[in-house]
Structures are given as structure tokens and as C-alpha cells.
Amino acid sequence: MSRFEQVAQEVAKNSYLREWYDKIMSIIGDYSPANLTEDKIIETVATKMNARSGNGVPNDDDRIFFTKILWVILERTKGNYEFLPQAEIVLGKKLHAKQVSILIQANK
């Protein structure tokens, strides 16, 4: 079983991950296909991650959980993310960068 398959199963079986996956997918479902870009999806996940943390600073567990959710969402909506080299690391860094960017914009 690939790492992606393990993560996808975890998202499907873990009620916390599934709840947030469903919330984010319902938001993404409202986007037009033209606006459904990787960056927009990452921004949506980062915004939800910030909202979940309450104080705007997600803990390490939230970063891991939301990175897994992001990976599954990108694979399901955009495709070709299952075998992205070091996907969890790459997507985690992109998600963190977007999350920090949103926090900076909010504090201006």
C-alpha cells in the first residue's frame, strides 16, 4: 500500500479528519472549475486550519492533519498528487507558507 493510500484511508476512517475533509470539500464544491486551482485549494485549507486553531497558530498535530486532508483533496480534485515525490513534505510547506501569509494579511 502506498503512503497516499494509507493517508487516504486514515482520512476516510478518522472522524476528526473526515469532518474537516467534508467541510473543506463543501466549500471547494462551490468554486467554478476555472477557480479550482492548487493555490485556491491550499488557501481554503489554510483558512480552515487557522479558523480551527482559534488563536491563529495551529499546533503541530493540526498541521499534520490538515496536510493529510490537503493531499487527499488535491488528489481527488486535481489528480496526479498520489505519486508526487515527498508529497507530504512539499504540501506541508506550501500549506504552512499560505497559513502564515493569511495570518500576516489578517494582522495588517
All heavy atoms as an XYZ file, in Angstrom:
873
protein
N       0.838     -1.168      0.000
C       0.000      0.000      0.000
C       0.890      1.239      0.000
O       1.822      1.340      0.780
C      -0.899     -0.027      1.248
C      -1.775      1.179      1.386
S      -2.807      1.211      2.881
C      -3.715     -0.288      2.757
N       0.586      2.174     -0.885
C       1.389      3.403     -0.973
C       1.103      4.317      0.221
O       0.094      4.158      0.917
C       1.068      4.156     -2.269
O      -0.206      4.773     -2.196
N       1.977      5.260      0.431
C       1.783      6.223      1.521
C       0.482      7.010      1.297
O      -0.268      7.260      2.236
C       2.983      7.168      1.627
C       2.820      8.237      2.676
C       2.742      7.665      4.080
N       2.497      8.738      5.036
C       1.792      8.597      6.134
N       1.274      7.434      6.457
N       1.612      9.616      6.937
N       0.222      7.372      0.056
C      -1.021      8.093     -0.222
C      -2.237      7.248      0.161
O      -3.179      7.747      0.763
C      -1.132      8.509     -1.688
C      -2.466      9.141     -1.976
C      -2.714     10.453     -1.635
C      -3.490      8.394     -2.545
C      -3.955     11.029     -1.851
C      -4.738      8.963     -2.777
C      -4.966     10.278     -2.423
N      -2.232      5.983     -0.194
C      -3.358      5.106      0.151
C      -3.556      5.023      1.662
O      -4.681      4.994      2.145
C      -3.145      3.716     -0.450
C      -3.279      3.690     -1.960
C      -2.805      2.377     -2.580
O      -1.974      1.684     -1.949
O      -3.254      2.059     -3.682
N      -2.444      4.983      2.410
C      -2.527      4.972      3.868
C      -3.169      6.254      4.384
O      -4.043      6.214      5.249
C      -1.137      4.816      4.485
C      -0.506      3.468      4.269
C       0.937      3.434      4.739
O       1.562      4.471      4.977
N       1.486      2.227      4.862
N      -2.736      7.381      3.841
C      -3.283      8.673      4.262
C      -4.755      8.773      3.879
O      -5.585      9.213      4.682
C      -2.458      9.838      3.659
C      -3.163     11.175      3.844
C      -1.069      9.874      4.275
N      -5.103      8.361      2.674
C      -6.499      8.420      2.227
C      -7.388      7.555      3.121
O      -8.504      7.973      3.474
C      -6.604      7.983      0.772
N      -6.912      6.394      3.509
C      -7.680      5.531      4.412
C      -7.839      6.183      5.784
O      -8.901      6.114      6.393
C      -7.005      4.172      4.568
C      -7.298      3.220      3.455
C      -6.728      1.822      3.739
O      -6.019      1.593      4.717
N      -7.038      0.892      2.856
N      -6.766      6.808      6.252
C      -6.829      7.477      7.557
C      -7.853      8.616      7.531
O      -8.650      8.775      8.458
C      -5.460      8.015      7.949
C      -5.437      8.642      9.328
C      -4.061      9.150      9.736
O      -3.081      8.943      8.995
O      -3.989      9.769     10.804
N      -7.855      9.398      6.460
C      -8.825     10.493      6.328
C     -10.246      9.938      6.287
O     -11.164     10.503      6.885
C      -8.511     11.368      5.097
C      -9.639     12.348      4.807
C      -7.194     12.120      5.284
N     -10.428      8.839      5.607
C     -11.765      8.241      5.492
C     -12.248      7.651      6.816
O     -13.448      7.711      7.120
C     -11.760      7.163      4.410
N     -11.344      7.101      7.614
C     -11.733      6.388      8.833
C     -11.718      7.248     10.095
O     -12.471      6.982     11.028
C     -10.835      5.176      9.036
C     -11.059      4.095      8.005
C     -10.140      2.927      8.239
C     -10.366      1.848      7.174
N      -9.464      0.712      7.356
N     -10.864      8.243     10.153
C     -10.731      9.083     11.339
C     -11.823     10.148     11.319
O     -11.884     10.967     10.409
C      -9.340      9.731     11.347
C      -9.104     10.605     12.557
O      -9.849     11.538     12.818
N      -8.031     10.315     13.267
N     -12.692     10.154     12.326
C     -13.847     11.053     12.310
C     -13.442     12.525     12.310
O     -14.096     13.346     11.655
C     -14.776     10.759     13.485
O     -14.103     10.952     14.712
N     -12.374     12.875     13.007
C     -11.888     14.265     13.028
C     -11.427     14.692     11.635
O     -11.834     15.742     11.130
C     -10.737     14.402     14.031
C     -10.079     15.759     14.040
C     -10.679     16.828     14.687
C      -8.856     15.971     13.406
C     -10.071     18.073     14.700
C      -8.247     17.213     13.423
C      -8.862     18.262     14.072
O      -8.259     19.498     14.071
N     -10.598     13.870     11.008
C     -10.110     14.182      9.668
C     -11.257     14.212      8.666
O     -11.324     15.097      7.808
C      -9.055     13.163      9.225
C      -7.732     13.172      9.985
C      -6.853     12.017      9.526
C      -7.012     14.481      9.811
N     -12.148     13.258      8.767
C     -13.275     13.179      7.833
C     -14.185     14.401      7.955
O     -14.666     14.940      6.957
C     -14.068     11.892      8.080
C     -15.179     11.664      7.085
C     -14.576     11.460      5.717
N     -15.591     11.568      4.701
C     -15.453     11.148      3.489
N     -14.317     10.583      3.107
N     -16.393     11.287      2.623
N     -14.422     14.837      9.189
C     -15.262     16.011      9.405
C     -14.681     17.241      8.709
O     -15.386     17.966      8.009
C     -15.397     16.278     10.908
C     -16.155     17.544     11.237
C     -16.158     17.845     12.737
O     -15.777     16.972     13.547
O     -16.541     18.966     13.081
N     -13.381     17.473      8.888
C     -12.736     18.634      8.262
C     -12.610     18.456      6.757
O     -12.759     19.417      5.998
C     -11.395     18.927      8.926
C     -11.624     19.618     10.229
C     -11.621     19.050     11.471
C     -11.978     20.983     10.413
N     -11.929     19.992     12.399
C     -12.153     21.181     11.798
C     -12.153     22.059      9.548
C     -12.494     22.434     12.326
C     -12.497     23.295     10.077
C     -12.661     23.475     11.447
N     -12.348     17.259      6.313
C     -12.315     16.975      4.867
C     -13.667     17.339      4.251
O     -13.728     18.038      3.237
C     -11.997     15.494      4.642
C     -12.130     15.040      3.211
C     -11.063     15.171      2.326
C     -13.316     14.480      2.737
C     -11.187     14.753      1.007
C     -13.440     14.063      1.427
C     -12.374     14.203      0.565
O     -12.503     13.789     -0.750
N     -14.752     16.899      4.872
C     -16.090     17.183      4.346
C     -16.392     18.680      4.346
O     -16.972     19.202      3.387
C     -17.158     16.427      5.145
C     -17.128     14.927      4.907
O     -16.540     14.477      3.886
O     -17.695     14.193      5.738
N     -16.011     19.383      5.414
C     -16.236     20.833      5.481
C     -15.504     21.550      4.346
O     -16.063     22.435      3.689
C     -15.748     21.393      6.822
C     -16.619     21.053      7.990
C     -16.039     21.626      9.264
C     -16.869     21.231     10.475
N     -16.338     21.792     11.719
N     -14.268     21.175      4.134
C     -13.464     21.829      3.099
C     -13.978     21.463      1.715
O     -14.079     22.326      0.830
C     -11.966     21.497      3.279
C     -11.466     22.107      4.603
C     -11.153     22.000      2.097
C     -10.130     21.579      5.067
N     -14.336     20.209      1.517
C     -14.871     19.799      0.210
C     -16.176     20.517     -0.115
O     -16.436     20.837     -1.280
C     -15.069     18.287      0.153
C     -13.776     17.503      0.020
S     -12.823     17.881     -1.464
C     -13.851     17.140     -2.720
N     -16.986     20.808      0.893
C     -18.240     21.523      0.627
C     -17.961     22.948      0.169
O     -18.682     23.478     -0.679
C     -19.151     21.505      1.855
O     -18.648     22.328      2.876
N     -16.919     23.568      0.682
C     -16.528     24.910      0.240
C     -15.963     24.842     -1.168
O     -16.344     25.622     -2.048
C     -15.485     25.519      1.204
C     -16.114     25.765      2.573
C     -14.907     26.807      0.629
C     -15.106     26.059      3.660
N     -15.067     23.901     -1.403
C     -14.427     23.758     -2.711
C     -15.456     23.412     -3.781
O     -15.337     23.843     -4.929
C     -13.298     22.706     -2.631
C     -12.140     23.268     -1.807
C     -12.815     22.292     -4.013
C     -11.071     22.280     -1.473
N     -16.480     22.684     -3.404
C     -17.535     22.312     -4.345
C     -18.270     23.508     -4.933
O     -18.872     23.407     -6.006
N     -18.203     24.646     -4.241
C     -18.854     25.863     -4.731
C     -17.990     26.646     -5.717
O     -18.473     27.593     -6.330
C     -19.231     26.778     -3.558
C     -20.331     26.182     -2.696
O     -21.094     25.326     -3.196
O     -20.428     26.573     -1.517
N     -16.716     26.290     -5.848
C     -15.827     27.008     -6.764
C     -16.102     26.586     -8.202
O     -16.375     25.417     -8.479
C     -14.354     26.716     -6.460
C     -13.867     27.165     -5.104
C     -12.764     26.568     -4.525
C     -14.488     28.178     -4.386
C     -12.286     26.967     -3.283
C     -14.026     28.579     -3.145
C     -12.931     27.975     -2.606
O     -12.464     28.364     -1.377
N     -15.975     27.535     -9.101
C     -16.080     27.183    -10.514
C     -14.822     26.419    -10.915
O     -13.770     26.596    -10.290
C     -16.223     28.441    -11.368
O     -15.006     29.169    -11.376
N     -14.902     25.586    -11.935
C     -13.714     24.839    -12.362
C     -12.515     25.747    -12.680
O     -11.372     25.385    -12.422
C     -14.189     24.089    -13.606
C     -15.659     23.934    -13.397
C     -16.095     25.184    -12.675
N     -12.784     26.931    -13.193
C     -11.693     27.858    -13.525
C     -10.968     28.354    -12.275
O      -9.780     28.676    -12.333
C     -12.230     29.048    -14.317
N     -11.676     28.422    -11.156
C     -11.077     28.904     -9.906
C     -10.535     27.787     -9.034
O      -9.974     28.049     -7.981
C     -12.107     29.709     -9.103
C     -12.441     31.020     -9.756
O     -11.627     31.614    -10.451
N     -13.668     31.473     -9.555
N     -10.722     26.574     -9.446
C     -10.285     25.431     -8.653
C      -8.820     25.119     -8.961
O      -8.485     24.145     -9.615
C     -11.173     24.218     -8.930
C     -11.012     23.036     -7.990
C     -11.327     23.429     -6.555
C     -11.905     21.897     -8.421
N      -7.944     25.968     -8.456
C      -6.506     25.805     -8.658
C      -5.871     25.224     -7.402
O      -6.478     25.243     -6.323
C      -5.843     27.164     -8.956
O      -6.008     28.006     -7.801
C      -6.448     27.830    -10.183
N      -4.671     24.727     -7.546
C      -3.938     24.216     -6.383
C      -3.824     25.301     -5.325
O      -4.063     25.059     -4.140
C      -2.548     23.734     -6.787
C      -1.724     23.264     -5.600
C      -0.312     22.858     -5.959
O      -0.148     21.822     -6.626
O       0.621     23.590     -5.564
N      -3.481     26.512     -5.734
C      -3.295     27.600     -4.783
C      -4.598     27.920     -4.050
O      -4.595     28.160     -2.845
C      -2.751     28.844     -5.481
C      -2.308     29.891     -4.482
O      -1.467     29.575     -3.615
O      -2.826     31.035     -4.557
N      -5.711     27.929     -4.744
C      -7.005     28.224     -4.122
C      -7.385     27.129     -3.121
O      -7.919     27.422     -2.043
C      -8.092     28.367     -5.199
C      -9.417     28.802     -4.663
C      -9.364     30.217     -4.111
C     -10.759     30.672     -3.688
N     -10.727     31.952     -3.022
N      -7.094     25.901     -3.461
C      -7.373     24.791     -2.546
C      -6.490     24.901     -1.305
O      -6.970     24.759     -0.174
C      -7.188     23.433     -3.249
C      -8.258     23.266     -4.342
C      -7.245     22.276     -2.245
C      -8.029     22.108     -5.278
N      -5.218     25.188     -1.496
C      -4.303     25.359     -0.358
C      -4.766     26.525      0.510
O      -4.775     26.429      1.745
C      -2.850     25.548     -0.846
C      -2.333     24.248     -1.463
C      -1.944     26.000      0.303
C      -1.003     24.381     -2.180
N      -5.179     27.623     -0.110
C      -5.673     28.774      0.642
C      -6.909     28.410      1.465
O      -7.037     28.804      2.633
C      -6.016     29.910     -0.321
C      -6.554     31.149      0.349
C      -6.910     32.238     -0.646
O      -6.347     32.272     -1.754
O      -7.776     33.049     -0.302
N      -7.805     27.652      0.880
C      -9.018     27.236      1.588
C      -8.680     26.361      2.791
O      -9.210     26.561      3.886
C      -9.963     26.489      0.625
O     -10.273     27.342     -0.475
C     -11.247     26.068      1.316
N      -7.780     25.404      2.596
C      -7.379     24.524      3.700
C      -6.667     25.341      4.782
O      -6.938     25.172      5.977
C      -6.493     23.363      3.196
C      -5.947     22.543      4.363
C      -7.274     22.469      2.239
N      -5.786     26.257      4.383
C      -5.062     27.093      5.354
C      -6.024     27.971      6.147
O      -5.875     28.126      7.369
C      -4.030     27.951      4.637
N      -7.019     28.520      5.482
C      -8.011     29.355      6.165
C      -8.786     28.537      7.198
O      -9.003     28.990      8.329
C      -8.979     29.983      5.135
O      -8.213     30.788      4.234
C     -10.034     30.825      5.800
N      -9.184     27.337      6.821
C      -9.896     26.467      7.757
C      -8.993     26.035      8.906
O      -9.435     25.924     10.048
C     -10.473     25.245      7.039
C     -11.726     25.545      6.282
C     -12.761     26.086      7.244
C     -14.125     26.152      6.661
N     -15.077     26.776      7.593
N      -7.730     25.791      8.615
C      -6.789     25.405      9.655
C      -6.631     26.552     10.655
O      -6.641     26.329     11.863
C      -5.432     25.032      9.048
C      -4.419     24.546     10.055
S      -2.914     23.861      9.330
C      -2.202     25.289      8.551
N      -6.519     27.779     10.157
C      -6.414     28.939     11.045
C      -7.680     29.103     11.881
O      -7.608     29.379     13.077
C      -6.165     30.212     10.244
C      -4.749     30.297      9.721
O      -3.863     29.575     10.153
N      -4.525     31.189      8.774
N      -8.835     28.937     11.256
C     -10.102     29.063     11.973
C     -10.213     27.989     13.045
O     -10.690     28.258     14.157
C     -11.267     28.962     10.994
N      -9.770     26.795     12.749
C      -9.821     25.682     13.697
C      -8.968     25.961     14.924
O      -9.341     25.646     16.044
C      -9.368     24.397     12.996
C      -8.872     23.265     13.875
C      -9.954     22.668     14.758
N      -9.429     21.633     15.598
C      -8.961     21.815     16.832
N      -8.911     22.996     17.364
N      -8.531     20.790     17.542
N      -7.826     26.607     14.727
C      -6.909     26.832     15.840
C      -7.411     27.909     16.791
O      -6.939     27.984     17.921
C      -5.514     27.177     15.319
O      -5.545     28.439     14.688
N      -8.340     28.744     16.328
C      -8.902     29.766     17.203
C      -7.987     30.953     17.400
O      -8.363     32.075     17.126
N      -6.765     30.724     17.841
C      -5.837     31.830     18.082
C      -4.966     32.114     16.869
O      -4.094     32.972     16.929
C      -4.969     31.556     19.314
C      -4.053     30.367     19.136
O      -4.045     29.711     18.098
N      -3.278     30.068     20.170
N      -5.202     31.402     15.766
C      -4.462     31.663     14.547
C      -3.137     30.947     14.431
O      -2.453     31.092     13.447
N      -2.753     30.186     15.438
C      -1.479     29.483     15.397
C      -1.737     27.987     15.593
O      -1.836     27.511     16.717
C      -0.506     30.004     16.478
C       0.833     29.288     16.376
C      -0.331     31.504     16.361
N      -1.880     27.254     14.502
C      -2.154     25.814     14.606
C      -1.002     25.066     15.275
O       0.159     25.416     15.102
C      -2.302     25.363     13.149
C      -2.546     26.616     12.388
C      -1.858     27.716     13.134
N      -1.360     24.038     16.030
C      -0.326     23.222     16.650
C       0.201     22.198     15.625
O      -0.323     22.086     14.520
C      -0.845     22.545     17.927
C      -1.990     21.596     17.663
O      -2.040     20.903     16.641
N      -2.933     21.544     18.589
N       1.219     21.470     16.024
C       1.845     20.507     15.106
C       0.873     19.425     14.641
O       0.903     19.022     13.479
C       3.072     19.858     15.755
C       4.237     20.829     15.885
O       4.251     21.850     15.171
O       5.133     20.566     16.714
N       0.014     18.961     15.544
C      -0.954     17.936     15.153
C      -1.897     18.460     14.074
O      -2.198     17.752     13.109
C      -1.764     17.455     16.354
C      -0.963     16.566     17.285
O       0.074     16.009     16.844
O      -1.361     16.422     18.460
N      -2.366     19.696     14.242
C      -3.244     20.278     13.221
C      -2.528     20.413     11.883
O      -3.110     20.166     10.834
C      -3.787     21.636     13.666
C      -4.989     21.510     14.585
O      -5.558     20.406     14.679
O      -5.367     22.526     15.193
N      -1.279     20.808     11.913
C      -0.516     20.919     10.654
C      -0.438     19.565      9.948
O      -0.613     19.482      8.735
C       0.888     21.439     10.926
C       0.964     22.865     11.336
C       2.427     23.282     11.477
N       2.630     24.313     12.460
C       2.396     25.588     12.289
N       1.928     26.009     11.147
N       2.616     26.462     13.247
N      -0.186     18.521     10.704
C      -0.103     17.172     10.126
C      -1.461     16.744      9.587
O      -1.573     16.267      8.460
C       0.422     16.166     11.176
C       1.880     16.471     11.514
C       0.263     14.729     10.687
C       2.401     15.764     12.759
N      -2.506     16.938     10.389
C      -3.852     16.539      9.972
C      -4.289     17.276      8.706
O      -4.784     16.669      7.767
C      -4.872     16.798     11.081
C      -4.722     15.908     12.285
C      -5.073     16.371     13.537
C      -4.231     14.616     12.189
C      -4.944     15.560     14.663
C      -4.098     13.797     13.294
C      -4.461     14.282     14.531
N      -4.103     18.592      8.691
C      -4.560     19.370      7.548
C      -3.707     19.128      6.305
O      -4.197     19.250      5.183
C      -4.661     20.857      7.895
C      -5.923     21.193      8.652
C      -5.960     21.155     10.029
C      -7.086     21.518      7.970
C      -7.121     21.449     10.729
C      -8.257     21.811      8.649
C      -8.278     21.776     10.035
N      -2.452     18.773      6.486
C      -1.626     18.398      5.335
C      -2.161     17.103      4.711
O      -2.240     16.988      3.483
C      -0.146     18.229      5.744
O       0.341     19.485      6.230
C       0.702     17.775      4.567
N      -2.544     16.159      5.536
C      -3.133     14.915      5.024
C      -4.430     15.208      4.272
O      -4.665     14.673      3.178
C      -3.393     13.933      6.168
C      -2.133     13.359      6.759
C      -2.419     12.466      7.943
C      -1.131     11.901      8.511
N      -1.374     11.031      9.668
N      -5.270     16.048      4.852
C      -6.527     16.419      4.201
C      -6.246     17.097      2.864
O      -6.875     16.774      1.853
C      -7.356     17.327      5.129
C      -7.839     16.530      6.341
C      -8.521     17.959      4.379
C      -8.385     17.389      7.475
N      -5.298     18.020      2.859
C      -4.933     18.721      1.625
C      -4.492     17.740      0.552
O      -4.923     17.833     -0.604
C      -3.814     19.729      1.904
C      -3.211     20.429      0.686
C      -4.260     21.253     -0.052
C      -2.037     21.298      1.108
N      -3.658     16.795      0.911
C      -3.139     15.817     -0.060
C      -4.281     15.024     -0.689
O      -4.353     14.862     -1.908
C      -2.148     14.900      0.637
C      -1.314     14.032     -0.268
C      -1.199     14.107     -1.631
C      -0.463     12.967      0.135
N      -0.331     13.142     -2.091
C       0.138     12.434     -1.028
C      -0.148     12.407      1.359
C       1.032     11.371     -0.985
C       0.755     11.356      1.390
C       1.332     10.851      0.231
N      -5.207     14.556      0.138
C      -6.336     13.775     -0.381
C      -7.235     14.651     -1.259
O      -7.656     14.228     -2.336
C      -7.125     13.118      0.769
C      -8.380     12.436      0.250
C      -6.239     12.115      1.511
N      -7.498     15.865     -0.823
C      -8.344     16.759     -1.618
C      -7.710     17.055     -2.971
O      -8.389     17.014     -4.004
C      -8.637     18.066     -0.851
C      -9.612     17.785      0.301
C      -9.207     19.136     -1.778
C      -9.831     18.955      1.235
N      -6.424     17.355     -2.977
C      -5.755     17.654     -4.254
C      -5.776     16.451     -5.185
O      -6.007     16.596     -6.386
C      -4.319     18.119     -4.015
C      -4.172     19.549     -3.520
C      -2.727     19.823     -3.107
C      -4.613     20.549     -4.580
N      -5.564     15.270     -4.648
C      -5.601     14.070     -5.488
C      -7.004     13.850     -6.039
O      -7.180     13.539     -7.210
C      -5.142     12.840     -4.690
C      -5.290     11.530     -5.428
C      -4.519     11.424     -6.727
O      -3.465     12.065     -6.880
O      -4.992     10.695     -7.624
N      -8.006     14.043     -5.207
C      -9.390     13.806     -5.629
C      -9.894     14.865     -6.619
O     -10.688     14.555     -7.499
C     -10.333     13.781     -4.425
C     -10.018     12.720     -3.393
C     -10.347     11.319     -3.872
N     -10.227     10.360     -2.782
C      -9.290      9.450     -2.698
N      -8.361      9.355     -3.612
N      -9.253      8.612     -1.692
N      -9.448     16.108     -6.458
C      -9.968     17.187     -7.306
C      -9.095     17.485     -8.520
O      -9.613     17.815     -9.580
C     -10.165     18.488     -6.511
O      -8.917     18.892     -5.947
C     -11.204     18.306     -5.419
N      -7.790     17.415     -8.356
C      -6.873     17.788     -9.430
C      -6.165     16.596    -10.063
O      -5.732     16.657    -11.189
C      -5.810     18.782     -8.923
C      -6.361     20.059     -8.296
C      -7.211     20.873     -9.227
C      -6.346     21.623    -10.206
N      -7.149     22.375    -11.174
N      -5.986     15.529     -9.289
C      -5.292     14.343     -9.789
C      -3.786     14.511     -9.805
O      -3.244     15.589     -9.595
N      -3.086     13.413    -10.009
C      -1.625     13.377    -10.143
C      -0.859     13.818     -8.901
O       0.270     14.264     -9.006
C      -1.168     14.199    -11.353
C      -1.717     13.657    -12.646
O      -1.807     12.449    -12.825
N      -2.117     14.536    -13.533
N      -1.460     13.716     -7.731
C      -0.750     14.053     -6.498
C      -0.354     12.812     -5.708
O       0.431     12.898     -4.782
C      -1.602     14.975     -5.612
C      -1.587     16.392     -6.103
C      -2.442     16.813     -7.109
C      -0.690     17.309     -5.581
C      -2.418     18.109     -7.579
C      -0.655     18.607     -6.044
C      -1.521     19.006     -7.035
O      -1.483     20.296     -7.503
N      -0.903     11.658     -6.088
C      -0.632     10.443     -5.335
C       0.853     10.108     -5.317
O       1.402      9.716     -4.296
C      -1.419      9.263     -5.906
C      -1.180      7.984     -5.137
C      -2.063      6.840     -5.598
O      -2.951      7.043     -6.438
O      -1.831      5.721     -5.114
N       1.516     10.282     -6.436
C       2.916      9.871     -6.534
C       3.883     11.049     -6.588
O       5.026     10.903     -6.984
C       3.101      8.963     -7.755
C       2.242      7.730     -7.670
C       1.163      7.554     -8.510
C       2.496      6.757     -6.717
C       0.349      6.433     -8.418
C       1.688      5.619     -6.616
C       0.616      5.461     -7.468
N       3.422     12.218     -6.177
C       4.289     13.387     -6.087
C       5.430     13.071     -5.122
O       5.175     12.663     -3.982
C       3.488     14.585     -5.574
C       4.209     15.912     -5.439
C       4.525     16.465     -6.826
C       3.327     16.891     -4.678
N       6.683     13.212     -5.558
C       7.800     12.908     -4.659
C       7.725     13.755     -3.386
O       7.519     14.964     -3.460
C       9.038     13.265     -5.478
C       8.584     13.204     -6.898
C       7.138     13.618     -6.881
N       7.837     13.116     -2.266
C       7.802     13.768     -0.956
C       6.564     14.650     -0.796
O       6.629     15.765     -0.285
C       9.078     14.570     -0.728
C      10.321     13.727     -0.749
C      11.562     14.525     -0.444
O      11.607     15.736     -0.594
N      12.586     13.839      0.012
N       5.441     14.154     -1.217
C       4.201     14.937     -1.235
C       3.861     15.537      0.121
O       3.516     16.721      0.200
C       3.048     14.069     -1.729
N       3.946     14.757      1.175
C       3.580     15.290      2.488
C       4.468     16.454      2.883
O       3.993     17.452      3.425
C       3.650     14.194      3.543
C       2.464     13.258      3.510
C       2.547     12.189      4.563
O       3.307     11.224      4.360
O       1.848     12.326      5.582
N       5.743     16.342      2.597
C       6.685     17.411      2.945
C       6.423     18.648      2.095
O       6.305     19.767      2.609
C       8.138     16.929      2.787
C       8.424     15.816      3.800
C       9.125     18.076      2.942
C       9.710     15.068      3.551
N       6.315     18.465      0.789
C       6.100     19.580     -0.136
C       4.778     20.282      0.169
O       4.727     21.514      0.288
C       6.132     19.092     -1.600
C       5.682     20.169     -2.558
C       7.521     18.583     -1.965
N       3.707     19.518      0.303
C       2.400     20.114      0.562
C       2.340     20.742      1.954
O       1.700     21.774      2.142
C       1.297     19.085      0.374
C       1.111     18.597     -1.065
C       0.071     17.480     -1.121
C       0.740     19.732     -1.998
N       3.005     20.135      2.919
C       3.069     20.712      4.261
C       3.725     22.076      4.253
O       3.262     23.010      4.914
N       4.796     22.212      3.485
C       5.492     23.502      3.383
C       4.617     24.538      2.676
O       4.557     25.695      3.097
C       6.823     23.334      2.646
C       7.878     22.628      3.476
C       9.170     22.448      2.710
C      10.196     21.712      3.559
N      11.460     21.526      2.853
N       3.945     24.132      1.614
C       3.053     25.060      0.905
C       1.905     25.497      1.805
O       1.533     26.670      1.821
C       2.500     24.411     -0.369
C       3.510     24.266     -1.479
C       2.870     23.646     -2.713
C       3.849     23.529     -3.857
N       3.202     23.012     -5.083
N       1.348     24.555      2.536
C       0.234     24.865      3.429
C       0.693     25.812      4.537
O       0.014     26.792      4.844
C      -0.342     23.575      4.022
C      -1.538     23.720      4.953
C      -2.714     24.391      4.239
C      -1.952     22.355      5.490
N       1.848     25.545      5.114
C       2.370     26.406      6.180
C       2.625     27.818      5.647
O       2.275     28.807      6.307
C       3.647     25.815      6.771
C       4.257     26.671      7.825
N       3.689     26.829      9.075
C       5.360     27.454      7.817
C       4.428     27.665      9.784
N       5.452     28.047      9.046
N       3.230     27.930      4.485
C       3.511     29.248      3.902
C       2.219     30.031      3.673
O       2.142     31.229      3.970
C       4.283     29.099      2.591
N       1.197     29.362      3.160
C      -0.085     30.026      2.914
C      -0.748     30.412      4.231
O      -1.307     31.501      4.364
C      -1.002     29.121      2.092
C      -2.322     29.743      1.729
C      -2.186     31.021      0.918
C      -1.861     30.736     -0.518
N      -1.845     31.947     -1.348
N      -0.666     29.552      5.209
C      -1.259     29.814      6.517
C      -0.616     31.047      7.149
O      -1.296     31.925      7.663
C      -1.101     28.569      7.393
C      -1.616     28.705      8.804
C      -0.498     28.863      9.811
O       0.601     28.347      9.654
N      -0.777     29.580     10.861
N       0.695     31.151      7.092
C       1.406     32.308      7.641
C       1.037     33.569      6.865
O       0.796     34.633      7.452
C       2.936     32.069      7.628
C       3.700     33.336      7.945
C       3.297     30.958      8.611
N       0.961     33.464      5.551
C       0.586     34.596      4.712
C      -0.796     35.130      5.087
O      -1.004     36.342      5.188
C       0.616     34.186      3.248
O       0.096     35.187      2.429
N      -1.740     34.229      5.306
C      -3.090     34.635      5.704
C      -3.068     35.332      7.056
O      -3.743     36.344      7.262
C      -4.034     33.417      5.697
C      -4.260     32.939      4.260
C      -5.366     33.739      6.369
C      -4.953     31.592      4.141
N      -2.293     34.797      7.987
C      -2.194     35.418      9.316
C      -1.592     36.817      9.219
O      -2.057     37.745      9.891
C      -1.350     34.558     10.253
C      -2.004     33.295     10.790
C      -1.001     32.482     11.610
C      -3.223     33.637     11.629
N      -0.571     36.979      8.393
C       0.062     38.296      8.239
C      -0.935     39.287      7.648
O      -1.046     40.427      8.127
C       1.336     38.183      7.373
C       2.420     37.432      8.146
C       1.820     39.563      6.940
C       3.628     37.036      7.316
N      -1.668     38.866      6.618
C      -2.664     39.745      5.995
C      -3.743     40.140      7.001
O      -4.211     41.276      6.995
C      -3.292     39.060      4.788
C      -2.361     38.860      3.626
C      -1.915     40.176      3.008
O      -2.612     41.177      3.059
N      -0.731     40.169      2.444
N      -4.141     39.198      7.845
C      -5.195     39.473      8.824
C      -4.747     40.446      9.908
O      -5.570     41.158     10.478
C      -5.658     38.167      9.463
N      -3.452     40.484     10.168
C      -2.929     41.345     11.236
C      -2.447     42.695     10.739
O      -1.879     43.446     11.517
C      -1.819     40.608     11.986
C      -2.350     39.463     12.799
O      -3.420     39.561     13.386
N      -1.639     38.357     12.817
N      -2.662     43.004      9.493
C      -2.236     44.306      8.962
C      -3.218     45.377      9.333
O      -4.363     45.223      9.512
C      -2.089     44.263      7.439
C      -0.803     43.623      7.023
C      -0.614     43.788      5.542
C       0.742     43.261      5.141
N       0.983     43.393      3.727
